[in-house]
Amino acid sequence: MSEEKPNPEQNEDVHLYQKLADRAAEILQEGRKTIDEALKKAGDEISAGGEFTREQAEKISAYLRRDLNEVGRKLKQTRDTVINAAEPHRLAAGMQSGLAKLLHTAADVLSEVASRSEKVIEFHTGEVTSPGTLTCKACGKEMSLKATVRIPPCPSCHKTVFRKSY
Protein backbone atom coordinates (compact mmCIF):
# COMPACT_ATOMS: atom_id res chain seq x y z
CA MET A 1 0.00 0.00 0.00
CA SER A 2 1.11 3.60 -0.37
CA GLU A 3 3.31 5.10 2.32
CA GLU A 4 2.04 8.63 1.70
CA LYS A 5 0.25 10.24 4.61
CA PRO A 6 -3.41 10.86 3.81
CA ASN A 7 -4.47 14.47 3.70
CA PRO A 8 -7.19 15.74 6.08
CA GLU A 9 -9.88 15.54 3.36
CA GLN A 10 -9.09 11.85 2.80
CA ASN A 11 -9.32 11.13 6.54
CA GLU A 12 -12.58 13.08 6.64
CA ASP A 13 -14.06 10.94 3.83
CA VAL A 14 -13.00 7.71 5.55
CA HIS A 15 -14.44 8.95 8.86
CA LEU A 16 -17.72 9.92 7.16
CA TYR A 17 -17.89 6.52 5.40
CA GLN A 18 -17.65 4.74 8.77
CA LYS A 19 -20.08 7.13 10.43
CA LEU A 20 -22.67 6.71 7.65
CA ALA A 21 -22.25 2.93 7.62
CA ASP A 22 -22.69 2.70 11.39
CA ARG A 23 -25.73 4.99 11.51
CA ALA A 24 -27.40 3.34 8.50
CA ALA A 25 -26.93 -0.07 10.19
CA GLU A 26 -28.57 1.28 13.36
CA ILE A 27 -31.51 2.65 11.35
CA LEU A 28 -31.96 -0.67 9.55
CA GLN A 29 -32.01 -2.50 12.88
CA GLU A 30 -34.57 -0.07 14.33
CA GLY A 31 -37.33 -0.81 11.83
CA ARG A 32 -38.62 -1.40 8.33
CA LYS A 33 -36.38 0.77 6.17
CA THR A 34 -34.71 -0.02 2.88
CA ILE A 35 -30.97 0.44 2.53
CA ASP A 36 -31.56 3.55 0.40
CA GLU A 37 -33.93 5.00 3.02
CA ALA A 38 -31.48 4.24 5.82
CA LEU A 39 -28.56 5.82 3.94
CA LYS A 40 -30.63 8.93 3.16
CA LYS A 41 -31.81 9.27 6.77
CA ALA A 42 -28.26 8.73 8.10
CA GLY A 43 -26.90 11.30 5.63
CA ASP A 44 -29.61 13.80 6.60
CA GLU A 45 -28.89 13.36 10.30
CA ILE A 46 -25.13 13.64 9.90
CA SER A 47 -25.29 16.68 7.62
CA ALA A 48 -27.86 18.32 9.95
CA GLY A 49 -25.28 18.00 12.72
CA GLY A 50 -23.05 20.38 10.77
CA GLU A 51 -19.92 18.24 10.78
CA PHE A 52 -20.34 17.29 7.10
CA THR A 53 -22.19 18.82 4.16
CA ARG A 54 -25.09 17.13 2.39
CA GLU A 55 -22.91 16.85 -0.72
CA GLN A 56 -20.19 15.02 1.22
CA ALA A 57 -22.78 12.66 2.70
CA GLU A 58 -24.28 11.93 -0.75
CA LYS A 59 -20.83 11.25 -2.27
CA ILE A 60 -19.87 8.86 0.52
CA SER A 61 -23.35 7.25 0.48
CA ALA A 62 -22.72 6.39 -3.16
CA TYR A 63 -19.51 4.58 -2.14
CA LEU A 64 -21.40 2.69 0.57
CA ARG A 65 -24.21 1.78 -1.84
CA ARG A 66 -21.62 0.50 -4.34
CA ASP A 67 -19.90 -1.63 -1.69
CA LEU A 68 -23.23 -3.04 -0.46
CA ASN A 69 -24.22 -3.92 -4.03
CA GLU A 70 -20.93 -5.78 -4.45
CA VAL A 71 -21.52 -7.73 -1.23
CA GLY A 72 -25.03 -8.60 -2.47
CA ARG A 73 -23.63 -9.81 -5.77
CA LYS A 74 -21.14 -12.02 -3.94
CA LEU A 75 -23.93 -13.47 -1.77
CA LYS A 76 -25.96 -14.32 -4.87
CA GLN A 77 -22.90 -15.97 -6.38
CA THR A 78 -22.44 -18.05 -3.22
CA ARG A 79 -26.12 -19.04 -3.27
CA ASP A 80 -25.76 -20.21 -6.87
CA THR A 81 -22.73 -22.29 -5.92
CA VAL A 82 -24.66 -23.96 -3.11
CA ILE A 83 -27.63 -24.65 -5.39
CA ASN A 84 -25.35 -26.13 -8.05
CA ALA A 85 -23.66 -28.33 -5.45
CA ALA A 86 -26.98 -29.95 -4.43
CA GLU A 87 -27.18 -33.63 -5.24
CA PRO A 88 -30.04 -33.83 -7.78
CA HIS A 89 -30.16 -37.66 -7.67
CA ARG A 90 -31.74 -37.42 -4.21
CA LEU A 91 -34.75 -35.52 -5.49
CA ALA A 92 -37.90 -37.20 -6.78
CA ALA A 93 -37.82 -37.53 -10.58
CA GLY A 94 -40.74 -35.21 -11.36
CA MET A 95 -39.63 -32.56 -8.92
CA GLN A 96 -36.06 -32.84 -10.16
CA SER A 97 -37.06 -31.99 -13.72
CA GLY A 98 -39.03 -28.90 -12.70
CA LEU A 99 -36.34 -27.77 -10.30
CA ALA A 100 -33.61 -28.24 -12.92
CA LYS A 101 -35.53 -26.09 -15.40
CA LEU A 102 -36.10 -23.41 -12.77
CA LEU A 103 -32.43 -23.43 -11.75
CA HIS A 104 -31.22 -23.18 -15.34
CA THR A 105 -33.51 -20.24 -15.98
CA ALA A 106 -32.45 -18.55 -12.74
CA ALA A 107 -28.79 -19.23 -13.49
CA ASP A 108 -29.11 -17.67 -16.95
CA VAL A 109 -30.83 -14.58 -15.52
CA LEU A 110 -28.34 -14.22 -12.66
CA SER A 111 -25.42 -14.78 -15.01
CA GLU A 112 -26.66 -11.93 -17.19
CA VAL A 113 -27.11 -9.68 -14.13
CA ALA A 114 -23.60 -10.60 -12.92
CA SER A 115 -22.14 -9.79 -16.34
CA ARG A 116 -23.81 -6.38 -16.36
CA SER A 117 -22.74 -5.70 -12.78
CA GLU A 118 -19.14 -6.63 -13.56
CA LYS A 119 -19.04 -4.04 -16.33
CA VAL A 120 -20.62 -1.33 -14.18
CA ILE A 121 -18.87 -1.86 -10.84
CA GLU A 122 -15.27 -0.76 -10.91
CA PHE A 123 -13.22 0.70 -8.15
CA HIS A 124 -10.95 3.66 -8.92
CA THR A 125 -8.05 5.39 -7.25
CA GLY A 126 -9.32 8.26 -5.11
CA GLU A 127 -12.59 6.57 -4.13
CA VAL A 128 -13.25 5.46 -0.54
CA THR A 129 -13.94 1.77 0.09
CA SER A 130 -14.35 -0.70 2.92
CA PRO A 131 -11.87 -3.47 3.88
CA GLY A 132 -11.29 -6.19 1.33
CA THR A 133 -8.93 -7.10 -1.49
CA LEU A 134 -8.49 -4.89 -4.53
CA THR A 135 -7.03 -6.49 -7.64
CA CYS A 136 -5.52 -4.22 -10.28
CA LYS A 137 -7.32 -4.81 -13.58
CA ALA A 138 -4.11 -3.97 -15.49
CA CYS A 139 -1.48 -6.17 -13.81
CA GLY A 140 -3.38 -8.40 -11.37
CA LYS A 141 -1.52 -7.14 -8.27
CA GLU A 142 -3.62 -7.57 -5.12
CA MET A 143 -3.85 -5.00 -2.33
CA SER A 144 -5.28 -6.22 0.96
CA LEU A 145 -7.18 -3.42 2.73
CA LYS A 146 -7.56 -3.91 6.49
CA ALA A 147 -9.64 -0.75 7.07
CA THR A 148 -11.77 1.75 5.19
CA VAL A 149 -9.42 3.79 2.99
CA ARG A 150 -9.19 6.07 -0.01
CA ILE A 151 -7.97 3.84 -2.85
CA PRO A 152 -4.35 4.52 -3.90
CA PRO A 153 -2.89 3.76 -7.34
CA CYS A 154 -1.63 0.21 -7.91
CA PRO A 155 1.70 -0.20 -6.07
CA SER A 156 3.02 -2.31 -8.94
CA CYS A 157 1.98 -0.59 -12.18
CA HIS A 158 0.42 2.67 -10.85
CA LYS A 159 -2.82 2.09 -12.79
CA THR A 160 -6.06 3.24 -11.19
CA VAL A 161 -8.82 0.68 -11.92
CA PHE A 162 -9.50 -2.27 -9.59
CA ARG A 163 -11.86 -5.16 -8.94
CA LYS A 164 -12.80 -5.87 -5.32
CA SER A 165 -13.26 -9.13 -3.47
CA TYR A 166 -14.11 -9.69 0.16
C-alpha positions in Angstrom: 0.0 0.0 0.0 1.1 3.6 -0.4 3.3 5.1 2.3 2.0 8.6 1.7 0.2 10.2 4.6 -3.4 10.9 3.8 -4.5 14.5 3.7 -7.2 15.7 6.1 -9.9 15.5 3.4 -9.1 11.8 2.8 -9.3 11.1 6.5 -12.6 13.1 6.6 -14.1 10.9 3.8 -13.0 7.7 5.5 -14.4 8.9 8.9 -17.7 9.9 7.2 -17.9 6.5 5.4 -17.7 4.7 8.8 -20.1 7.1 10.4 -22.7 6.7 7.6 -22.3 2.9 7.6 -22.7 2.7 11.4 -25.7 5.0 11.5 -27.4 3.3 8.5 -26.9 -0.1 10.2 -28.6 1.3 13.4 -31.5 2.7 11.3 -32.0 -0.7 9.5 -32.0 -2.5 12.9 -34.6 -0.1 14.3 -37.3 -0.8 11.8 -38.6 -1.4 8.3 -36.4 0.8 6.2 -34.7 0.0 2.9 -31.0 0.4 2.5 -31.6 3.6 0.4 -33.9 5.0 3.0 -31.5 4.2 5.8 -28.6 5.8 3.9 -30.6 8.9 3.2 -31.8 9.3 6.8 -28.3 8.7 8.1 -26.9 11.3 5.6 -29.6 13.8 6.6 -28.9 13.4 10.3 -25.1 13.6 9.9 -25.3 16.7 7.6 -27.9 18.3 9.9 -25.3 18.0 12.7 -23.0 20.4 10.8 -19.9 18.2 10.8 -20.3 17.3 7.1 -22.2 18.8 4.2 -25.1 17.1 2.4 -22.9 16.9 -0.7 -20.2 15.0 1.2 -22.8 12.7 2.7 -24.3 11.9 -0.8 -20.8 11.2 -2.3 -19.9 8.9 0.5 -23.3 7.3 0.5 -22.7 6.4 -3.2 -19.5 4.6 -2.1 -21.4 2.7 0.6 -24.2 1.8 -1.8 -21.6 0.5 -4.3 -19.9 -1.6 -1.7 -23.2 -3.0 -0.5 -24.2 -3.9 -4.0 -20.9 -5.8 -4.5 -21.5 -7.7 -1.2 -25.0 -8.6 -2.5 -23.6 -9.8 -5.8 -21.1 -12.0 -3.9 -23.9 -13.5 -1.8 -26.0 -14.3 -4.9 -22.9 -16.0 -6.4 -22.4 -18.0 -3.2 -26.1 -19.0 -3.3 -25.8 -20.2 -6.9 -22.7 -22.3 -5.9 -24.7 -24.0 -3.1 -27.6 -24.7 -5.4 -25.4 -26.1 -8.1 -23.7 -28.3 -5.4 -27.0 -30.0 -4.4 -27.2 -33.6 -5.2 -30.0 -33.8 -7.8 -30.2 -37.7 -7.7 -31.7 -37.4 -4.2 -34.7 -35.5 -5.5 -37.9 -37.2 -6.8 -37.8 -37.5 -10.6 -40.7 -35.2 -11.4 -39.6 -32.6 -8.9 -36.1 -32.8 -10.2 -37.1 -32.0 -13.7 -39.0 -28.9 -12.7 -36.3 -27.8 -10.3 -33.6 -28.2 -12.9 -35.5 -26.1 -15.4 -36.1 -23.4 -12.8 -32.4 -23.4 -11.8 -31.2 -23.2 -15.3 -33.5 -20.2 -16.0 -32.5 -18.5 -12.7 -28.8 -19.2 -13.5 -29.1 -17.7 -16.9 -30.8 -14.6 -15.5 -28.3 -14.2 -12.7 -25.4 -14.8 -15.0 -26.7 -11.9 -17.2 -27.1 -9.7 -14.1 -23.6 -10.6 -12.9 -22.1 -9.8 -16.3 -23.8 -6.4 -16.4 -22.7 -5.7 -12.8 -19.1 -6.6 -13.6 -19.0 -4.0 -16.3 -20.6 -1.3 -14.2 -18.9 -1.9 -10.8 -15.3 -0.8 -10.9 -13.2 0.7 -8.2 -11.0 3.7 -8.9 -8.0 5.4 -7.3 -9.3 8.3 -5.1 -12.6 6.6 -4.1 -13.2 5.5 -0.5 -13.9 1.8 0.1 -14.3 -0.7 2.9 -11.9 -3.5 3.9 -11.3 -6.2 1.3 -8.9 -7.1 -1.5 -8.5 -4.9 -4.5 -7.0 -6.5 -7.6 -5.5 -4.2 -10.3 -7.3 -4.8 -13.6 -4.1 -4.0 -15.5 -1.5 -6.2 -13.8 -3.4 -8.4 -11.4 -1.5 -7.1 -8.3 -3.6 -7.6 -5.1 -3.8 -5.0 -2.3 -5.3 -6.2 1.0 -7.2 -3.4 2.7 -7.6 -3.9 6.5 -9.6 -0.8 7.1 -11.8 1.8 5.2 -9.4 3.8 3.0 -9.2 6.1 0.0 -8.0 3.8 -2.8 -4.4 4.5 -3.9 -2.9 3.8 -7.3 -1.6 0.2 -7.9 1.7 -0.2 -6.1 3.0 -2.3 -8.9 2.0 -0.6 -12.2 0.4 2.7 -10.8 -2.8 2.1 -12.8 -6.1 3.2 -11.2 -8.8 0.7 -11.9 -9.5 -2.3 -9.6 -11.9 -5.2 -8.9 -12.8 -5.9 -5.3 -13.3 -9.1 -3.5 -14.1 -9.7 0.2 
